[in-house]
């Protein structure tokens, strides 16, 4: 059976999850600025709990962004280091897709507008629909002002649920969903759910090709613009 090891540090949450023999074990903590210290111990704890080593893992999975720049870099660096050391392939999963998958797992939402607070008065935005138990993108992910978000033409607003910290700006977002969860953060368990079909389809990356997706080039606002 497939064994996948997943990690995510793209937001305030730091999480890890292991799929082994059809069962998932996980760790998740909301620990801003402590991801670099906690993520490797979390992964080690999970493997120890199931009595396996990195050599038993088929592929490594990580949240490739968008999210906090430092957090996305931590996840990318960690997964590359583990992949280079072990020779294991990598599967990169969108953090917006992970939010949508969590909304399905916890609330059975089949159409989800995922939004992550991007700071600098913007949000990371993506819209997803359920297909065979997995959230699939309906549009390209983007970063934009809250007033500029939009839904694909085929998606009716009444059917859409919102997920992610970007919905803390709900009064400014141009989309008005039927319900939303503004405190929802990506979780490594949902990375596993999204990664398994890719693994079975052979859609994997070499360590060197595991790259972050920021959606925005600027890491911080220049002083002149503050």
C-alpha positions in Angstrom: 0.0 0.0 0.0 1.0 3.6 -0.6 3.0 5.5 2.1 3.0 9.3 1.8 4.6 11.8 4.2 3.2 15.4 4.1 4.2 18.7 5.7 2.9 22.2 5.6 4.2 25.4 7.1 2.7 28.0 4.8 0.5 29.7 7.4 0.3 30.1 11.1 -0.3 26.4 11.3 2.5 23.8 11.3 1.3 20.4 10.4 2.5 17.0 9.3 0.6 13.8 8.2 1.5 10.3 7.3 -0.5 7.9 5.2 0.6 4.3 5.9 -1.3 1.0 5.4 -4.4 3.0 4.6 -4.5 5.0 7.8 -3.5 8.6 8.5 -1.7 9.9 11.6 -1.0 13.6 12.0 0.3 16.5 14.1 -0.9 20.0 13.8 -0.1 23.1 15.9 -0.7 26.8 15.5 2.8 28.1 16.3 3.7 31.3 14.3 7.5 31.7 13.9 8.3 28.2 15.3 7.8 26.1 12.1 11.5 25.7 11.4 12.0 24.2 14.9 8.9 21.9 15.0 8.3 20.5 11.5 11.1 17.9 11.4 10.4 16.6 15.0 6.7 16.3 13.9 7.7 14.2 10.9 10.0 12.0 13.0 7.3 11.5 15.6 4.8 10.2 13.0 7.3 7.8 11.5 8.2 6.5 14.9 4.6 6.1 15.8 4.0 3.8 12.8 7.3 2.1 13.1 8.7 3.1 9.7 11.7 5.1 8.4 12.1 7.6 5.6 13.2 4.7 3.4 9.7 3.2 3.7 8.0 6.3 2.3 6.9 6.3 -1.3 6.8 10.1 -1.8 7.0 13.3 0.1 4.2 15.9 -0.1 4.4 19.6 0.7 2.3 22.7 0.7 4.0 24.7 -2.1 2.1 28.0 -1.4 0.7 30.5 -1.6 1.1 31.6 1.9 3.6 33.4 4.1 6.9 33.7 2.3 9.0 32.4 5.1 6.7 29.5 5.8 6.6 28.5 2.2 10.4 28.6 2.0 10.7 26.4 5.1 8.4 23.8 3.6 10.2 23.8 0.3 13.7 23.6 1.9 12.6 20.8 4.2 11.0 18.7 1.5 14.0 19.2 -0.8 16.4 18.2 1.9 14.5 15.0 2.7 14.1 14.2 -0.9 17.7 14.7 -1.8 18.8 12.6 1.2 16.4 9.8 0.5 16.0 9.8 -3.3 12.3 10.0 -2.9 10.0 11.8 -5.3 8.0 14.9 -4.3 4.4 16.0 -4.8 3.7 19.7 -4.6 0.1 20.7 -3.5 -1.5 24.2 -3.5 -2.3 25.5 -0.1 -5.5 27.0 -1.5 -6.5 23.6 -2.8 -5.7 22.2 0.7 -8.1 24.7 2.2 -10.9 23.7 -0.2 -10.2 20.0 0.6 -10.5 20.7 4.3 -13.8 22.6 3.8 -15.1 19.4 2.1 -13.7 17.1 4.8 -15.2 19.1 7.7 -18.3 20.7 6.2 -19.1 18.8 3.0 -18.7 22.0 0.9 -18.5 21.0 -2.8 -17.7 24.4 -4.2 -15.2 26.4 -2.3 -13.6 29.9 -2.8 -10.4 29.7 -0.9 -8.7 32.9 0.3 -5.6 33.4 2.3 -4.7 36.8 3.8 -1.7 38.0 1.7 -1.1 41.1 3.7 -0.3 44.4 1.8 -4.1 44.7 1.4 -4.4 41.7 -0.8 -5.6 38.1 -0.7 -4.5 34.9 -2.4 -7.5 33.5 -4.2 -8.6 30.3 -5.9 -12.0 28.6 -6.6 -12.4 24.8 -6.5 -15.0 22.1 -7.1 -15.3 18.6 -5.8 -14.6 15.8 -8.4 -14.3 12.2 -7.3 -13.7 13.2 -3.7 -10.9 15.6 -4.6 -11.0 19.4 -5.0 -10.1 20.5 -8.5 -9.3 24.2 -9.6 -11.9 26.0 -11.6 -9.6 29.0 -12.3 -6.0 30.1 -12.0 -4.9 31.1 -8.6 -4.1 34.8 -8.2 -3.2 37.5 -5.7 -5.4 40.6 -5.8 -7.3 43.2 -3.8 -10.3 41.8 -2.0 -12.6 43.9 -4.2 -11.2 42.2 -7.3 -11.9 38.6 -6.5 -14.4 36.8 -8.8 -15.9 33.4 -9.5 -15.8 31.5 -12.7 -18.9 32.0 -14.9 -20.1 28.4 -14.4 -20.2 28.8 -10.6 -23.2 30.3 -9.0 -22.5 32.4 -5.9 -25.2 30.8 -3.8 -23.5 27.4 -4.1 -20.0 28.6 -3.0 -18.6 28.3 0.5 -15.6 30.4 1.6 -12.5 29.0 3.4 -9.3 30.6 4.8 -8.1 33.7 6.6 -8.8 35.9 3.6 -12.4 35.7 4.6 -11.7 37.9 7.6 -12.0 40.6 5.0 -15.5 39.3 4.0 -17.0 42.8 4.1 -14.6 43.8 1.3 -14.6 40.7 -0.8 -16.5 41.0 -4.0 -17.8 37.4 -3.7 -20.6 36.7 -1.1 -20.7 33.0 -0.3 -23.5 31.1 1.4 -21.2 30.4 4.3 -17.5 30.7 5.2 -14.9 29.8 7.8 -12.4 32.6 8.2 -10.3 30.9 10.8 -9.6 27.8 8.7 -5.9 27.0 8.0 -4.4 24.4 5.6 -3.8 21.0 7.1 -1.3 18.3 6.0 -4.1 15.7 6.1 -5.7 17.4 3.2 -2.4 17.5 1.3 -2.4 13.7 1.5 -6.0 13.5 0.1 -4.9 15.7 -2.8 -1.6 14.0 -3.3 -2.7 10.3 -3.4 -4.4 10.5 -6.9 -1.3 12.3 -8.2 0.9 9.5 -6.9 -1.3 6.8 -8.4 -1.1 8.7 -11.7 2.7 9.1 -11.6 2.5 12.8 -11.3 5.7 13.4 -9.1 8.7 15.7 -9.1 12.4 15.3 -8.6 13.7 17.1 -5.5 15.3 19.9 -7.6 11.9 20.6 -9.3 10.0 21.0 -6.0 9.6 24.8 -6.0 7.5 27.3 -4.0 4.6 29.2 -5.6 4.4 32.7 -4.1 2.0 34.3 -6.7 3.6 37.6 -5.7 7.3 38.7 -6.2 7.4 41.3 -3.4 8.3 39.8 0.0 7.8 43.1 1.9 6.5 46.5 1.3 9.3 49.0 0.5 9.6 51.6 3.3 8.7 54.4 0.8 5.3 52.7 0.4 4.6 52.1 4.1 
